[in-house]
Amino acid sequence: MRYPGAQDIAPEHAIEAVFDPRRLVARDPASRTGEAIRVVGYSPGLGRVLVVLLIPDDHPPKGLWHVATAWPADKRTRDRYEAEEVNDD
């Protein structure tokens, strides 16, 4: 647990979200190095849309990324994810 009320996300659920074919990917606005990325994707195993923070193994990034943390998406983020899903059809 990161803090009271936080939900622990199993690594396999974060990885499912990262490999969601409909995932949304963007630079992490809170990244100190500017290299971290956020992925919003659906985890079938958890049954939820997650936000996953990935950090690169190398600087500058070359290809290997690590899950730094993950959390359930808030309503606004879920709505954006679902809107993108509708636009793809």
PEKA-V958308 format. One record per helix or strand. SS is the DSSP state (h for helix, s for strand). FROM is the first residue (numbers start at 1). TO is the last residue. If there is no record, write none. Layout:
ss=SS from=FROM to=TO
ss=SS from=FROM to=TO
This chain:
ss=h from=11 to=18
ss=s from=24 to=27
ss=s from=37 to=43
ss=s from=48 to=56
ss=s from=65 to=72
ss=h from=75 to=88
